[in-house]
Structure formats: structure tokens, C-alpha cells
Amino acid sequence: MAATLELRLTGGASNSDPDLSLGGVQSSAVVSGTAMNNLFDNVSPDEASAGDTEYRAVAVRNTGDAAATLVEIYMSTETSSPSSQIDLGSEGVDPGSPISLADESDSTNQLSGITFTHNTSASKLSLPDIPAGSECRIWLERTISASAGNTSNDEGTITVDYA
């Protein structure tokens, strides 16, 4: 069988709550459908007024029998609100001591080694090869601009390409 990649939550082996996908141990919960639409919580009026930056971590897991090569991840559909943006950064393949945040706004120095970039189909984030049975940890940084307007359903799509 070829490489097969799936996005999984983090935050503990049995975590199924996207709000708790803050790094640490990879979850068995696959991110798809509704979970991807709700990876980040709703923006409160105070967060929209002041601006806000929050984080989530997902694992790109190779469940296939062969290595995934030429792996790239990007926002194939930008967020629908002009006041929000998702940037991506990689912690690498099978991090020995994966980063774990105390809460969604806690960037402390733990993420200082992660370079966040805005990745689209024109500027994809290249990831290392992912061997069978391994994962590459991806951090997502959602930034809400100060004085953001109300958007009832802010959505975007993350895509992973590989050979």
C-alpha cells in the first residue's frame, strides 16, 4: 500500500475536542468534516475588538506502508473573513518531546523555534518526508485583526499534497 496521510488532533491519545488540540501526544481522532470547520473556537466580541492570536496543533500522520514524499501543506481556501488569517509552521517529524501549550493563547517561548508563514497554493509549506507509521507536527496560528467585523461562519480549507 502507498503512503496515506491523515490529519489528527493532538492533546492526548483519546482527545476528540479541537479546542484541546494544543500539542503534546497525538490523538487517534482524525480531523475531518465538522472537526476541521471547528478547529478554532468562535471569536468573542472582546477578541474581535482587541484582536487575538490563538494556536492549534495537528499531526499529519502516515498510516500507509510507504514513506510520503514531496509533502506540502497550505491553505487551499483562505479564511472567508478579511479580518482573520491562518499561518502554518512545522515542529518536524516525530518530535521526541512535542510542544504542548497550557492554553490556546499561550505562545510563550515554546513556539519560538517554529516559523509561521502564510501558505497558499502559490507558496506551499514544504515538509520533510514522513515515513510509514510516523507523523509531522503542524502548528496553526489564527490571527484576528483588531476591530474585526462580525462574521457568522469564517471558514478556510487546509490541504496536504504528497507523493
Number of C-alpha atoms within 10 A of each C-alpha: 7 13 19 18 23 17 24 23 34 30 23 17 13 13 18 19 15 23 19 20 29 27 24 20 19 24 22 17 19 18 21 14 8 8 16 17 16 17 22 19 11 12 17 10 13 12 16 18 15 12 17 18 17 18 25 26 30 28 30 26 26 23 19 17 13 15 20 24 15 13 19 19 23 24 23 16 13 19 17 14 17 13 18 22 19 24 18 24 23 23 19 18 20 16 13 7 8 17 16 19 21 11 14 19 15 15 16 9 8 12 17 9 10 15 12 17 17 16 21 17 13 9 13 20 20 17 23 14 20 24 20 18 16 20 24 22 27 22 24 21 23 20 16 23 18 15 14 20 15 13 14 9 12 17 16 16 14 16 14 18 14 17 12
